[in-house]
Amino acid sequence: MEKVIRKNDLTDIQKKLFLMLKWFHSFCRENDLRYFVLGGTMLGAVRHEGFIPWDDDVDVGMPRKDYEIFLELCKGKFFGNYVVETIDTDQSDFFYGYSKIYDISTTLVESARHNVKRGIYMDLFPLDGVCDSKNDIPKMFRPIYWRYNLLMARNCAYSKKRKWYKNLSIFLGRLIPNLLVNNKKLMTSIDKLCRKNDYDDCRYIANYLGNWGINEIVPKKVMGKPELYHFEDTMVYGAENYDAYLTSLYGNWRQLPPKEKRITHHEYVYIKLDKSFLEK
C-alpha cells in the first residue's frame, strides 16, 4: 500500500478529531450520559486549552453504566460520518478491549501484526469500579494487566522504537496457539474482570485499559462530577480534580517534555483524509 503521509496531516487529523469530539459531547449531553476526556486529551484541555500540539488522538472514558447505554444507542447505526466499533465486532482484526469511534470519510492503516484498516478514531474507554481499600488495588489490577498485555503482545507489530524485551514479549505471545488463547477469548475475559465492580459503588475507580497502567486507578472523588473545560473553541467534560488526575498519570504535567519527545506515538502505515476506508 502506498504510504501517504503529508506534512500537514497532524493539523488535518486534529481538525477531524475535533469535529468528532464535538459530536460526541453533544450526543452525551442530549442523552444525559456522563463522560470525561482522559489522558493526553485532558492534559491538552488544561495545559493548552485544546490539543497538545503534537498529539494525534482523542481519549474519552465513560462510567460503565453510561458506556453501555452509549453503545446500545449507537449499535448498528451511522451518525453522519461516525460509527462505533466494540469488542462484540465480528471483525477479526479488532483487538483493543475497548471501543472506538471512527470517521468513515477517512482511511487510516495502523501498524500491527496484521495492519488494521479503519478511519481516524477516538478511543472510548469504560471506567469501572476497583475497590474501597488502596491495599486491594494490586490484586484487582494484576489479572487484567497480564491478560491485556498478552492481548497486545499477540497483535502488535515489532518496532525498532520499542525496548528489546517488549519485542521479545511480542515474539513469545505469538507462540501461544489460537486453540489455547485467541483475541476474542482474551477480550471477553478482560471485559468480565473489568466490570466486576460498579463504578458508583467503589471508592477507587479505573480506566483499566489506559496507557498508564496502575496509575490510571484513582479515588473516585478525583474524577468527581464532570467539569467543563475549554478545548479549542468548545467545551468538554473532564475530571473535577484535574491536578490530582494528571499528576497520577504524568507527574509534573505542567512542564513541557523536551523537544525531541514532542512527537506523535502512533505508527501509521497509510493515511488518507478524503477517502473512506469503506471504499474498495
Backbone as CSV, one residue per row, in Angstrom:
resi,resn,N_x,N_y,N_z,CA_x,CA_y,CA_z,C_x,C_y,C_z
1,MET,0.850,-1.201,0.000,0.000,0.000,0.000,0.881,1.246,0.000
2,GLU,0.550,2.206,-0.840,1.327,3.447,-0.928,1.270,4.202,0.391
3,LYS,2.405,4.704,0.803,2.468,5.481,2.043,2.149,6.927,1.740
4,VAL,1.046,7.437,2.303,0.617,8.806,2.033,0.521,9.551,3.347
5,ILE,1.589,10.216,3.752,1.593,10.991,4.986,2.151,12.370,4.667
6,ARG,1.266,13.354,4.582,1.668,14.697,4.209,2.174,15.462,5.424
7,LYS,2.896,16.523,5.166,3.487,17.325,6.242,2.431,17.922,7.144
8,ASN,1.279,18.289,6.562,0.236,18.944,7.360,-0.809,17.965,7.869
9,ASP,-0.521,16.658,7.808,-1.507,15.669,8.250,-1.927,15.868,9.700
10,LEU,-0.984,16.187,10.591,-1.305,16.289,12.005,-2.379,17.337,12.244
11,THR,-2.238,18.510,11.642,-3.246,19.558,11.788,-4.581,19.098,11.229
12,ASP,-4.554,18.435,10.073,-5.794,17.963,9.459,-6.454,16.874,10.297
13,ILE,-5.642,15.979,10.875,-6.192,14.952,11.756,-6.854,15.593,12.967
14,GLN,-6.194,16.571,13.564,-6.766,17.241,14.730,-8.093,17.907,14.392
15,LYS,-8.198,18.495,13.220,-9.454,19.127,12.810,-10.577,18.099,12.722
16,LYS,-10.269,16.946,12.137,-11.261,15.877,12.020,-11.650,15.349,13.398
17,LEU,-10.647,15.131,14.253,-10.912,14.622,15.595,-11.720,15.609,16.419
18,PHE,-11.448,16.883,16.222,-12.177,17.909,16.966,-13.663,17.870,16.631
19,LEU,-13.983,17.708,15.355,-15.389,17.608,14.949,-16.036,16.366,15.561
20,MET,-15.287,15.276,15.626,-15.800,14.051,16.222,-16.055,14.241,17.718
21,LEU,-15.121,14.904,18.394,-15.276,15.155,19.820,-16.479,16.058,20.093
22,LYS,-16.679,17.052,19.256,-17.851,17.927,19.415,-19.149,17.139,19.248
23,TRP,-19.163,16.249,18.249,-20.358,15.404,18.066,-20.579,14.538,19.295
24,PHE,-19.524,13.915,19.799,-19.638,13.038,20.960,-20.151,13.804,22.173
25,HIS,-19.616,14.986,22.408,-20.057,15.815,23.529,-21.550,16.128,23.419
26,SER,-21.989,16.538,22.237,-23.404,16.867,22.035,-24.288,15.645,22.232
27,PHE,-23.845,14.500,21.714,-24.621,13.266,21.850,-24.782,12.898,23.319
28,CYS,-23.715,13.002,24.091,-23.780,12.671,25.519,-24.661,13.661,26.276
29,ARG,-24.569,14.926,25.917,-25.433,15.929,26.551,-26.902,15.631,26.267
30,GLU,-27.211,15.320,25.021,-28.594,15.056,24.622,-29.165,13.825,25.313
31,ASN,-28.305,12.863,25.623,-28.777,11.611,26.218,-28.443,11.485,27.701
32,ASP,-28.004,12.598,28.309,-27.732,12.658,29.741,-26.744,11.574,30.174
33,LEU,-25.627,11.477,29.428,-24.599,10.487,29.714,-23.334,11.167,30.235
34,ARG,-22.750,10.595,31.257,-21.509,11.122,31.814,-20.313,10.674,30.981
35,TYR,-19.364,11.578,30.824,-18.090,11.206,30.217,-17.002,12.146,30.725
36,PHE,-15.763,11.714,30.549,-14.589,12.523,30.873,-13.579,12.391,29.732
37,VAL,-12.966,13.495,29.307,-11.796,13.345,28.446,-10.665,12.822,29.322
38,LEU,-9.819,11.993,28.743,-8.793,11.288,29.501,-7.403,11.548,28.930
39,GLY,-6.388,11.167,29.715,-5.018,11.149,29.238,-4.574,12.445,28.592
40,GLY,-3.979,12.318,27.399,-3.454,13.482,26.697,-4.515,14.479,26.305
41,THR,-5.759,14.024,26.143,-6.838,14.952,25.809,-7.157,15.837,27.009
42,MET,-7.161,15.245,28.213,-7.361,16.032,29.423,-6.182,16.972,29.666
43,LEU,-4.974,16.456,29.441,-3.783,17.292,29.587,-3.826,18.463,28.611
44,GLY,-4.240,18.190,27.381,-4.359,19.254,26.392,-5.376,20.305,26.804
45,ALA,-6.517,19.852,27.347,-7.564,20.786,27.755,-7.065,21.736,28.842
46,VAL,-6.314,21.207,29.803,-5.864,22.028,30.934,-4.645,22.862,30.572
47,ARG,-3.663,22.250,29.930,-2.390,22.935,29.687,-2.398,23.783,28.414
48,HIS,-3.166,23.356,27.409,-3.141,24.050,26.116,-4.507,24.590,25.697
49,GLU,-5.543,24.295,26.493,-6.923,24.640,26.134,-7.271,24.117,24.743
50,GLY,-6.822,22.935,24.465,-7.071,22.287,23.181,-6.117,21.117,23.023
51,PHE,-5.835,20.762,21.788,-4.912,19.663,21.545,-3.498,19.992,22.022
52,ILE,-2.821,18.996,22.593,-1.373,19.100,22.702,-0.872,19.235,21.266
53,PRO,-0.036,20.208,20.963,0.313,20.489,19.558,0.807,19.298,18.769
54,TRP,1.451,18.330,19.411,1.999,17.176,18.693,1.153,15.921,18.879
55,ASP,-0.058,16.073,19.417,-0.915,14.916,19.681,-1.779,14.601,18.461
56,ASP,-2.094,13.320,18.286,-2.864,12.907,17.114,-4.017,11.980,17.473
57,ASP,-4.502,12.054,18.723,-5.650,11.229,19.074,-6.500,11.903,20.146
58,VAL,-7.660,11.306,20.408,-8.568,11.768,21.454,-8.968,10.560,22.281
59,ASP,-8.883,10.693,23.607,-9.287,9.632,24.526,-10.421,10.138,25.407
60,VAL,-11.475,9.354,25.501,-12.592,9.684,26.382,-12.978,8.429,27.152
61,GLY,-13.547,8.621,28.338,-14.000,7.497,29.153,-15.372,7.772,29.718
62,MET,-16.118,6.711,29.941,-17.463,6.823,30.494,-17.627,5.803,31.609
63,PRO,-18.225,6.184,32.742,-18.580,5.177,33.731,-19.349,4.050,33.055
64,ARG,-19.093,2.830,33.475,-19.575,1.645,32.758,-21.067,1.707,32.402
65,LYS,-21.920,2.152,33.316,-23.351,2.210,33.026,-23.635,3.133,31.848
66,ASP,-22.996,4.299,31.841,-23.177,5.257,30.754,-22.581,4.709,29.455
67,TYR,-21.437,4.057,29.588,-20.750,3.442,28.443,-21.659,2.424,27.752
68,GLU,-22.293,1.567,28.532,-23.168,0.544,27.956,-24.388,1.159,27.285
69,ILE,-24.933,2.208,27.878,-26.077,2.892,27.255,-25.646,3.519,25.941
70,PHE,-24.492,4.158,25.943,-23.980,4.773,24.724,-23.827,3.735,23.619
71,LEU,-23.226,2.592,23.938,-23.016,1.558,22.928,-24.345,1.030,22.401
72,GLU,-25.327,0.886,23.278,-26.634,0.393,22.846,-27.317,1.399,21.922
73,LEU,-27.201,2.687,22.256,-27.798,3.722,21.410,-27.137,3.783,20.031
74,CYS,-25.861,3.427,19.972,-25.105,3.533,18.718,-25.046,2.229,17.932
75,LYS,-25.543,1.156,18.494,-25.408,-0.163,17.890,-25.991,-0.218,16.485
76,GLY,-25.139,-0.566,15.528,-25.593,-0.743,14.152,-25.988,0.527,13.428
77,LYS,-25.612,1.688,13.980,-26.048,2.953,13.391,-24.854,3.785,12.914
78,PHE,-25.116,4.602,11.924,-24.168,5.609,11.473,-24.712,6.977,11.875
79,PHE,-23.842,7.832,12.357,-24.220,9.193,12.743,-23.422,10.143,11.861
80,GLY,-23.969,10.426,10.683,-23.207,11.178,9.703,-21.994,10.369,9.296
81,ASN,-20.805,10.895,9.569,-19.560,10.193,9.232,-19.069,9.267,10.329
82,TYR,-19.836,9.106,11.420,-19.312,8.406,12.586,-20.007,7.069,12.837
83,VAL,-19.191,6.095,13.251,-19.704,4.775,13.597,-18.850,4.245,14.744
84,VAL,-19.455,3.400,15.587,-18.783,2.865,16.771,-18.519,1.377,16.580
85,GLU,-17.313,0.942,16.936,-16.972,-0.482,16.913,-16.596,-0.910,18.327
86,THR,-17.079,-2.084,18.732,-16.894,-2.565,20.101,-16.247,-3.949,20.085
87,ILE,-16.009,-4.498,21.266,-15.421,-5.839,21.350,-16.372,-6.904,20.827
88,ASP,-17.629,-6.567,20.600,-18.590,-7.521,20.049,-18.535,-7.591,18.526
89,THR,-17.617,-6.849,17.921,-17.493,-6.846,16.468,-17.194,-8.242,15.934
90,ASP,-17.567,-8.470,14.677,-17.219,-9.740,14.025,-15.948,-9.612,13.185
91,GLN,-15.275,-8.466,13.285,-14.035,-8.245,12.545,-12.860,-8.816,13.332
92,SER,-12.132,-9.724,12.718,-11.069,-10.432,13.428,-9.856,-9.555,13.737
93,ASP,-9.737,-8.394,13.060,-8.573,-7.536,13.294,-8.823,-6.488,14.364
94,PHE,-9.951,-6.574,15.069,-10.226,-5.647,16.169,-9.794,-6.324,17.463
95,PHE,-8.831,-5.735,18.170,-8.233,-6.424,19.327,-7.976,-5.476,20.496
96,TYR,-8.785,-4.446,20.667,-8.422,-3.393,21.618,-8.989,-3.558,23.024
97,GLY,-10.052,-4.299,23.189,-10.600,-4.477,24.525,-11.519,-3.355,24.973
98,TYR,-11.576,-2.269,24.208,-12.477,-1.149,24.474,-13.098,-0.758,23.131
99,SER,-13.770,0.368,23.062,-14.470,0.749,21.832,-13.756,1.886,21.107
100,LYS,-14.060,2.008,19.833,-13.508,3.090,19.024,-14.626,3.721,18.199
101,ILE,-14.527,5.033,18.046,-15.445,5.780,17.184,-14.658,6.195,15.952
102,TYR,-15.140,5.805,14.775,-14.418,6.063,13.535,-15.087,7.134,12.688
103,ASP,-14.267,7.863,11.975,-14.739,8.770,10.932,-14.659,7.999,9.617
104,ILE,-15.811,7.606,9.086,-15.825,6.743,7.906,-15.508,7.486,6.616
105,SER,-15.333,8.808,6.694,-14.960,9.558,5.490,-13.453,9.521,5.268
106,THR,-12.722,8.843,6.156,-11.253,8.823,6.110,-10.743,7.391,6.053
107,THR,-9.464,7.261,5.764,-8.789,5.958,5.791,-7.521,6.083,6.613
108,LEU,-7.355,5.147,7.537,-6.150,5.110,8.361,-5.746,3.652,8.537
109,VAL,-4.522,3.341,8.214,-3.995,1.996,8.412,-2.914,2.076,9.473
110,GLU,-3.146,1.371,10.584,-2.178,1.360,11.678,-1.294,0.123,11.609
111,SER,-0.053,0.312,11.988,0.890,-0.791,12.022,0.534,-1.747,13.148
112,ALA,0.333,-3.013,12.809,0.044,-4.062,13.775,0.527,-5.378,13.181
113,ARG,0.338,-6.454,13.911,0.724,-7.771,13.380,0.067,-7.981,12.022
114,HIS,-1.218,-7.677,11.975,-1.953,-7.616,10.714,-2.502,-6.196,10.639
115,ASN,-1.987,-5.379,9.745,-2.335,-3.964,9.714,-3.840,-3.744,9.746
116,VAL,-4.261,-2.774,10.557,-5.676,-2.521,10.796,-6.130,-1.335,9.950
117,LYS,-7.087,-1.565,9.077,-7.597,-0.530,8.187,-8.970,-0.064,8.653
118,ARG,-9.038,1.182,9.103,-10.291,1.818,9.502,-10.176,3.289,9.101
119,GLY,-10.892,4.162,9.844,-10.740,5.595,9.672,-10.016,6.170,10.873
120,ILE,-9.778,7.481,10.882,-9.231,8.087,12.093,-10.268,7.928,13.202
121,TYR,-9.830,7.950,14.453,-10.706,7.476,15.510,-10.497,8.197,16.830
122,MET,-11.528,8.081,17.674,-11.447,8.392,19.095,-11.467,7.076,19.857
123,ASP,-10.654,6.966,20.901,-10.714,5.809,21.789,-11.743,6.073,22.883
124,LEU,-12.626,5.094,23.093,-13.675,5.211,24.101,-13.511,4.090,25.120
125,PHE,-13.150,4.477,26.355,-12.850,3.507,27.399,-13.988,3.423,28.416
126,PRO,-14.297,2.212,28.909,-15.194,2.108,30.061,-14.416,2.422,31.334
127,LEU,-15.058,3.121,32.245,-14.481,3.381,33.562,-15.197,2.502,34.570
128,ASP,-14.422,1.753,35.349,-15.005,0.745,36.223,-14.606,0.945,37.671
129,GLY,-15.425,0.374,38.540,-15.085,0.356,39.945,-13.953,-0.623,40.198
130,VAL,-13.115,-0.321,41.199,-11.989,-1.199,41.540,-12.205,-1.819,42.914
131,CYS,-12.218,-0.982,43.946,-12.310,-1.466,45.319,-12.486,-0.260,46.236
132,ASP,-12.568,-0.527,47.524,-12.675,0.550,48.504,-11.382,0.779,49.273
133,SER,-10.515,-0.212,49.283,-9.256,-0.113,50.024,-8.084,-0.020,49.055
134,LYS,-7.175,0.900,49.310,-5.990,1.052,48.458,-5.148,-0.220,48.437
135,ASN,-5.170,-0.963,49.543,-4.378,-2.187,49.625,-4.863,-3.268,48.666
136,ASP,-6.123,-3.174,48.241,-6.698,-4.189,47.353,-6.460,-3.884,45.874
137,ILE,-5.904,-2.715,45.567,-5.729,-2.321,44.167,-4.861,-3.306,43.378
138,PRO,-3.676,-3.706,43.881,-2.826,-4.607,43.079,-3.505,-5.911,42.693
139,LYS,-4.224,-6.532,43.628,-4.821,-7.835,43.318,-5.982,-7.692,42.333
140,MET,-6.624,-6.513,42.271,-7.662,-6.276,41.280,-7.057,-5.966,39.916
141,PHE,-5.908,-5.301,39.925,-5.301,-4.832,38.676,-4.509,-5.914,37.947
142,ARG,-3.776,-6.733,38.687,-2.833,-7.684,38.065,-3.476,-8.649,37.064
143,PRO,-4.614,-9.291,37.390,-5.185,-10.237,36.419,-5.573,-9.576,35.098
144,ILE,-6.002,-8.323,35.170,-6.359,-7.588,33.952,-5.102,-7.175,33.203
145,TYR,-4.121,-6.709,33.945,-2.870,-6.232,33.357,-2.189,-7.317,32.525
146,TRP,-2.071,-8.525,33.080,-1.359,-9.588,32.372,-2.141,-10.060,31.156
147,ARG,-3.439,-10.148,31.270,-4.251,-10.552,30.115,-4.192,-9.502,29.011
148,TYR,-4.268,-8.243,29.416,-4.271,-7.191,28.399,-2.912,-7.085,27.718
149,ASN,-1.850,-7.257,28.466,-0.523,-7.239,27.852,-0.320,-8.410,26.911
150,LEU,-0.881,-9.554,27.228,-0.815,-10.690,26.319,-1.591,-10.391,25.044
151,LEU,-2.766,-9.782,25.187,-3.563,-9.404,24.013,-2.777,-8.474,23.105
152,MET,-2.141,-7.468,23.698,-1.355,-6.525,22.906,-0.140,-7.212,22.276
153,ALA,0.532,-8.070,23.041,1.725,-8.743,22.527,1.400,-9.615,21.327
154,ARG,0.226,-10.215,21.344,-0.158,-11.109,20.242,-0.560,-10.343,18.987
155,ASN,-0.775,-9.036,19.109,-1.302,-8.277,17.982,-0.439,-7.107,17.524
156,CYS,0.483,-6.666,18.354,1.344,-5.545,17.974,2.379,-5.977,16.937
157,ALA,2.843,-5.003,16.166,3.946,-5.238,15.240,5.263,-5.020,15.969
158,TYR,6.296,-5.691,15.509,7.631,-5.408,16.026,8.001,-3.967,15.667
159,SER,8.779,-3.328,16.532,9.164,-1.942,16.272,10.556,-1.669,16.816
160,LYS,11.348,-0.960,16.032,12.683,-0.560,16.470,12.606,0.467,17.595
161,LYS,11.452,1.119,17.751,11.290,2.133,18.788,11.073,1.517,20.161
162,ARG,10.720,0.215,20.205,10.462,-0.442,21.476,11.742,-1.001,22.084
163,LYS,11.694,-1.171,23.394,12.776,-1.859,24.092,12.832,-3.306,23.596
164,TRP,14.016,-3.899,23.648,14.185,-5.259,23.123,13.283,-6.261,23.832
165,TYR,13.091,-6.074,25.138,12.300,-7.053,25.882,10.815,-6.970,25.531
166,LYS,10.367,-5.801,25.050,8.975,-5.701,24.607,8.787,-6.421,23.276
167,ASN,9.752,-6.289,22.390,9.696,-7.058,21.151,9.783,-8.555,21.432
168,LEU,10.572,-8.928,22.446,10.653,-10.331,22.830,9.301,-10.836,23.325
169,SER,8.605,-10.006,24.111,7.291,-10.423,24.613,6.301,-10.602,23.469
170,ILE,6.430,-9.772,22.420,5.585,-9.937,21.242,5.859,-11.287,20.581
171,PHE,7.137,-11.618,20.442,7.523,-12.900,19.846,6.960,-14.073,20.658
172,LEU,7.105,-13.999,21.987,6.632,-15.091,22.835,5.113,-15.194,22.820
173,GLY,4.442,-14.040,22.799,2.986,-14.049,22.768,2.429,-14.719,21.533
174,ARG,3.132,-14.564,20.426,2.674,-15.157,19.169,2.862,-16.669,19.136
175,LEU,3.687,-17.191,20.030,3.934,-18.629,20.053,2.752,-19.405,20.643
176,ILE,1.898,-18.733,21.395,0.751,-19.408,22.006,-0.296,-19.669,20.926
177,PRO,-0.678,-20.910,20.696,-1.627,-21.216,19.614,-3.019,-20.669,19.886
178,ASN,-3.729,-20.345,18.813,-5.073,-19.788,18.936,-6.048,-20.749,19.605
179,LEU,-5.766,-22.038,19.528,-6.650,-23.004,20.182,-6.655,-22.812,21.692
180,LEU,-5.543,-22.325,22.223,-5.455,-22.078,23.665,-5.913,-20.671,24.023
181,VAL,-5.438,-19.685,23.264,-5.770,-18.283,23.534,-5.975,-17.574,22.207
182,ASN,-7.098,-16.874,22.077,-7.303,-16.045,20.898,-7.832,-14.683,21.328
183,ASN,-7.904,-13.758,20.390,-8.295,-12.389,20.720,-9.661,-12.324,21.380
184,LYS,-10.623,-13.039,20.827,-11.985,-12.962,21.355,-12.050,-13.467,22.792
185,LYS,-11.377,-14.582,23.069,-11.374,-15.112,24.437,-10.717,-14.135,25.405
186,LEU,-9.602,-13.549,24.983,-8.913,-12.596,25.845,-9.760,-11.355,26.093
187,MET,-10.356,-10.802,25.033,-11.170,-9.597,25.202,-12.356,-9.868,26.116
188,THR,-12.997,-11.017,25.950,-14.149,-11.365,26.787,-13.731,-11.532,28.243
189,SER,-12.596,-12.190,28.462,-12.092,-12.394,29.820,-11.737,-11.064,30.478
190,ILE,-11.055,-10.198,29.744,-10.669,-8.889,30.262,-11.897,-8.064,30.605
191,ASP,-12.866,-8.056,29.707,-14.084,-7.274,29.916,-14.835,-7.757,31.160
192,LYS,-14.889,-9.059,31.355,-15.573,-9.618,32.525,-14.892,-9.181,33.815
193,LEU,-13.552,-9.204,33.833,-12.811,-8.783,35.021,-12.972,-7.280,35.280
194,CYS,-12.953,-6.486,34.219,-13.073,-5.027,34.379,-14.403,-4.632,34.990
195,ARG,-15.459,-5.305,34.584,-16.799,-4.903,35.024,-17.228,-5.564,36.335
196,LYS,-16.291,-6.172,37.034,-16.616,-6.908,38.257,-17.240,-6.022,39.320
197,ASN,-16.746,-4.781,39.457,-17.262,-3.874,40.491,-17.827,-2.612,39.861
198,ASP,-18.917,-2.145,40.437,-19.626,-0.999,39.878,-18.892,0.316,40.160
199,TYR,-18.813,1.152,39.166,-18.143,2.456,39.270,-18.704,3.274,40.429
200,ASP,-20.004,3.336,40.532,-20.639,4.225,41.519,-20.596,3.682,42.935
201,ASP,-20.205,2.414,43.092,-20.189,1.799,44.417,-18.803,1.709,45.038
202,CYS,-17.773,2.144,44.315,-16.406,1.953,44.787,-15.710,3.277,45.106
203,ARG,-14.797,3.226,46.055,-14.010,4.405,46.402,-12.941,4.678,45.346
204,TYR,-12.374,3.601,44.795,-11.364,3.739,43.737,-11.944,3.262,42.409
205,ILE,-11.618,3.992,41.344,-12.120,3.641,40.012,-10.943,3.603,39.039
206,ALA,-11.174,3.020,37.864,-10.064,2.833,36.937,-10.483,2.938,35.485
207,ASN,-9.549,3.435,34.696,-9.523,3.144,33.268,-8.513,2.005,33.134
208,TYR,-8.989,0.792,33.323,-8.101,-0.365,33.388,-7.240,-0.536,32.139
209,LEU,-7.753,-0.102,30.986,-7.080,-0.382,29.725,-6.341,0.831,29.172
210,GLY,-6.142,1.831,30.006,-5.413,3.018,29.589,-3.916,2.771,29.486
211,ASN,-3.206,3.710,28.889,-1.770,3.563,28.631,-0.916,3.595,29.888
212,TRP,-1.452,4.112,30.987,-0.611,4.375,32.155,-0.784,3.351,33.262
213,GLY,-1.364,2.212,32.910,-1.412,1.090,33.838,-2.062,1.407,35.166
214,ILE,-1.390,1.022,36.246,-1.957,1.168,37.582,-2.136,2.636,37.970
215,ASN,-1.418,3.547,37.309,-1.586,4.977,37.582,-2.942,5.492,37.121
216,GLU,-3.650,4.687,36.325,-4.992,5.066,35.876,-6.057,4.733,36.913
217,ILE,-5.636,4.183,38.047,-6.552,3.916,39.158,-6.456,5.071,40.147
218,VAL,-7.554,5.766,40.358,-7.569,6.950,41.222,-8.799,6.917,42.112
219,PRO,-8.780,7.657,43.228,-10.009,7.791,44.011,-11.126,8.370,43.151
220,LYS,-12.311,7.860,43.331,-13.439,8.327,42.514,-13.657,9.822,42.674
221,LYS,-13.335,10.363,43.849,-13.521,11.794,44.074,-12.604,12.625,43.182
222,VAL,-11.527,12.028,42.676,-10.650,12.741,41.734,-11.403,13.022,40.440
223,MET,-12.099,12.038,39.916,-12.928,12.249,38.722,-14.134,13.115,39.101
224,GLY,-14.743,12.784,40.245,-15.838,13.595,40.767,-16.975,13.777,39.778
225,LYS,-17.553,14.957,39.802,-18.604,15.312,38.849,-17.937,15.902,37.613
226,PRO,-18.313,15.456,36.404,-17.687,16.013,35.197,-17.748,17.531,35.163
227,GLU,-16.576,18.137,34.975,-16.460,19.590,34.913,-16.131,20.018,33.489
228,LEU,-16.637,21.180,33.088,-16.385,21.675,31.748,-15.034,22.383,31.662
229,TYR,-14.317,22.103,30.572,-13.025,22.734,30.295,-13.015,23.243,28.858
230,HIS,-12.304,24.339,28.648,-12.128,24.846,27.289,-11.282,23.874,26.470
231,PHE,-11.730,23.636,25.250,-10.970,22.811,24.323,-11.165,23.396,22.931
232,GLU,-10.110,24.009,22.420,-10.214,24.762,21.161,-11.351,25.781,21.305
233,ASP,-12.363,25.731,20.429,-13.433,26.739,20.517,-14.710,26.174,21.131
234,THR,-14.577,25.086,21.902,-15.756,24.494,22.528,-15.442,24.143,23.981
235,MET,-16.338,23.421,24.626,-16.139,22.949,25.993,-16.306,21.438,26.013
236,VAL,-15.519,20.768,26.849,-15.634,19.323,27.019,-15.593,19.000,28.510
237,TYR,-16.045,17.805,28.867,-16.059,17.394,30.268,-14.775,16.654,30.636
238,GLY,-14.268,16.983,31.824,-13.080,16.314,32.340,-13.184,16.103,33.827
239,ALA,-12.105,15.596,34.416,-12.073,15.282,35.843,-12.255,16.537,36.684
240,GLU,-12.994,16.410,37.768,-13.231,17.548,38.667,-11.911,18.015,39.284
241,ASN,-11.100,17.067,39.767,-9.790,17.410,40.338,-8.732,17.102,39.275
242,TYR,-8.596,18.001,38.304,-7.705,17.743,37.176,-6.246,17.614,37.618
243,ASP,-5.850,18.350,38.651,-4.456,18.290,39.077,-4.103,16.910,39.618
244,ALA,-4.953,16.352,40.475,-4.683,15.026,41.029,-4.691,13.969,39.932
245,TYR,-5.626,14.096,38.985,-5.707,13.123,37.898,-4.458,13.174,37.025
246,LEU,-4.077,14.361,36.587,-2.924,14.491,35.692,-1.614,14.160,36.397
247,THR,-1.528,14.480,37.685,-0.327,14.131,38.442,-0.185,12.621,38.554
248,SER,-1.294,11.911,38.737,-1.246,10.456,38.817,-0.695,9.858,37.532
249,LEU,-1.053,10.451,36.394,-0.612,9.916,35.102,0.782,10.380,34.713
250,TYR,1.060,11.676,34.900,2.249,12.270,34.293,3.276,12.812,35.282
251,GLY,2.946,12.844,36.548,3.862,13.503,37.481,3.759,15.007,37.300
252,ASN,4.877,15.659,36.974,4.876,17.109,36.772,4.321,17.432,35.381
253,TRP,3.002,17.451,35.287,2.348,17.607,33.994,2.435,19.029,33.449
254,ARG,2.757,19.989,34.297,2.840,21.386,33.836,4.088,21.643,32.983
255,GLN,5.086,20.834,33.172,6.344,21.024,32.445,6.277,20.345,31.084
256,LEU,6.610,21.085,30.039,6.624,20.522,28.697,7.758,19.512,28.574
257,PRO,7.566,18.444,27.801,8.669,17.499,27.580,9.743,18.145,26.715
258,PRO,10.952,17.587,26.715,11.994,18.130,25.832,11.559,18.040,24.371
259,LYS,12.131,18.887,23.529,11.699,18.982,22.134,11.732,17.649,21.411
260,GLU,12.740,16.825,21.703,12.861,15.558,20.986,11.747,14.576,21.329
261,LYS,11.010,14.837,22.418,9.904,13.963,22.793,8.540,14.541,22.421
262,ARG,8.544,15.680,21.772,7.275,16.280,21.337,6.902,15.716,19.970
263,ILE,6.566,14.437,19.993,6.245,13.718,18.765,5.011,12.860,18.991
264,THR,4.368,12.464,17.891,3.251,11.532,17.987,3.795,10.140,18.286
265,HIS,2.951,9.297,18.860,3.412,7.980,19.274,2.731,6.841,18.520
266,HIS,1.890,7.179,17.547,1.256,6.141,16.741,2.082,5.873,15.490
267,GLU,2.040,4.628,15.048,2.745,4.255,13.830,1.713,3.995,12.729
268,TYR,1.606,4.949,11.817,0.660,4.842,10.721,1.366,4.345,9.466
269,VAL,0.761,3.384,8.814,1.280,2.886,7.552,0.774,3.747,6.405
270,TYR,-0.485,4.179,6.528,-1.143,4.897,5.430,-2.232,5.776,6.025
271,ILE,-2.369,6.971,5.496,-3.447,7.852,5.924,-3.956,8.653,4.734
272,LYS,-5.272,8.719,4.629,-5.913,9.470,3.558,-7.182,10.076,4.140
273,LEU,-7.217,11.382,4.242,-8.310,12.043,4.960,-9.493,12.410,4.077
274,ASP,-9.387,12.136,2.788,-10.511,12.447,1.890,-11.002,11.207,1.153
275,LYS,-10.742,10.038,1.721,-11.216,8.785,1.134,-11.691,7.855,2.223
276,SER,-12.876,7.274,2.057,-13.449,6.378,3.065,-12.774,5.016,3.021
277,PHE,-12.504,4.463,4.197,-11.938,3.118,4.263,-12.942,2.065,3.820
278,LEU,-14.221,2.450,3.685,-15.252,1.525,3.233,-15.247,1.368,1.711
279,GLU,-14.560,2.279,1.025,-14.488,2.182,-0.431,-13.529,1.063,-0.826
280,LYS,-13.857,0.392,-1.890,-12.986,-0.679,-2.413,-11.773,-0.083,-3.110
